[in-house]
Amino acid sequence: MTTPEPRQAFDNPAELAFADLPPGLAEGPTPLETLLNLLQGGGAHALADSGIAACDTQHLDRISAAAELESDDCLDRIRCLLELLDASLAPAAHQLARITLTGTLRHLTRLLNDHQRWRALADNARYYRDHPEVARRVANLSG
């Protein structure tokens, strides 16, 4: 089956198949995890965000604040999708196609993974900021 254009998918969701969706999110690292690991010079798993350990206090504060905002945004998106699902499951609502429910669940999974990753980055940045001696050791080991 060929993948329909995005607009066509909304016009006729019954033509979509499960295989038309992106691969399962639990199968490997999310794009966010991959990007952060590569930017930090790590392989598949950069432990404790060791790439940011060499940053100064101001940069660690900015990383922590930005990651915290992204984490909160992920939670807001999760709440929005859950409210949409709840409304769509009400007795008077139109029944959503299975493909729409599956896609929504994948988005929820991805957002939850991204929320957790952003939160870990914020936590690690704060830890390195508050424990400069540990940050120096980690930076020396990973550099």
C-alpha positions in Angstrom: 0.0 0.0 0.0 1.3 3.4 -0.8 1.3 6.1 1.8 -1.4 8.7 1.0 -0.7 12.4 1.1 -1.4 13.9 4.5 -4.6 15.6 3.4 -5.9 12.4 1.9 -5.3 10.6 5.1 -7.8 13.0 6.9 -10.3 12.6 4.0 -10.3 8.8 4.1 -8.6 7.4 7.2 -10.0 3.9 6.4 -7.4 3.6 3.6 -4.5 3.9 6.1 -2.9 0.8 7.4 -0.9 0.3 10.6 2.2 0.0 8.5 1.8 3.5 7.2 2.6 4.9 10.7 6.2 5.6 11.8 7.9 2.6 13.5 7.1 1.9 17.1 8.6 4.4 19.5 9.7 1.8 22.0 11.9 0.1 19.5 14.9 2.3 20.0 16.0 5.8 21.0 13.8 8.7 20.0 15.1 11.4 17.7 15.6 13.7 20.7 17.7 11.0 22.5 19.8 10.5 19.4 20.3 14.2 18.8 21.3 14.9 22.4 23.7 11.9 22.5 25.3 12.9 19.2 25.7 16.5 20.2 27.4 15.4 23.4 29.8 13.2 21.4 28.4 10.0 22.9 27.3 6.9 21.2 23.9 5.4 21.6 23.8 6.3 25.3 25.7 9.3 26.8 25.6 8.5 30.5 24.3 11.3 32.7 24.7 13.8 29.8 28.4 13.8 30.4 28.9 16.2 27.4 27.5 19.1 29.4 29.7 18.5 32.4 32.3 20.9 31.0 29.9 23.8 30.7 30.1 26.8 33.0 27.5 27.6 35.6 25.6 30.0 33.4 25.3 27.6 30.5 24.2 24.8 32.9 21.5 27.1 34.3 20.3 27.9 30.7 20.4 24.3 29.7 18.4 23.3 32.8 15.8 26.1 32.3 15.3 25.3 28.6 15.1 21.6 29.2 12.6 22.1 32.0 10.4 24.2 29.7 10.5 21.5 27.0 9.6 18.9 29.6 6.7 21.0 30.8 5.6 21.5 27.1 5.6 17.7 26.6 3.3 17.3 29.6 0.9 19.9 28.3 0.8 18.2 24.9 0.1 14.8 26.7 -2.7 16.4 28.7 -4.2 17.8 25.5 -4.1 14.5 23.7 -5.6 12.7 26.7 -8.4 15.2 26.8 -9.0 14.7 23.1 -9.1 10.9 23.6 -11.4 11.2 26.6 -13.8 13.4 24.6 -13.7 11.1 21.6 -14.6 8.1 23.8 -17.7 9.8 25.2 -21.0 8.0 24.2 -22.2 10.8 21.9 -18.9 11.3 20.1 -18.1 10.0 16.7 -16.0 6.8 16.9 -12.4 7.4 15.9 -10.7 5.2 13.4 -8.3 2.6 14.8 -5.5 4.2 12.9 -6.2 7.6 14.6 -6.2 6.0 18.0 -3.0 4.1 17.3 -1.3 7.3 16.0 -2.5 9.2 19.1 -1.1 6.5 21.4 2.3 6.6 19.5 2.3 10.4 19.9 1.6 10.0 23.6 4.4 7.5 24.0 6.8 9.7 22.1 5.8 12.8 24.2 6.3 10.8 27.4 9.7 9.6 26.3 10.7 13.2 25.3 9.4 14.6 28.6 11.5 12.1 30.6 14.6 12.9 28.5 14.2 16.6 28.8 13.7 16.2 32.6 16.8 14.1 32.8 18.8 16.7 31.0 17.5 19.5 33.3 18.3 17.4 36.3 21.8 16.6 35.1 22.5 20.2 34.3 21.4 21.3 37.8 23.5 18.5 39.4 26.7 19.5 37.5 26.0 23.2 38.4 25.6 22.3 42.1 28.5 19.8 42.2 31.3 21.4 40.2 33.9 18.9 41.4 31.8 16.0 40.0 31.3 17.9 36.8 35.1 18.4 36.4 35.8 14.7 37.0 33.0 13.6 34.5 34.3 16.2 31.9 37.9 14.8 32.3 36.7 11.2 31.9 34.5 11.9 28.8 36.8 14.4 27.2 
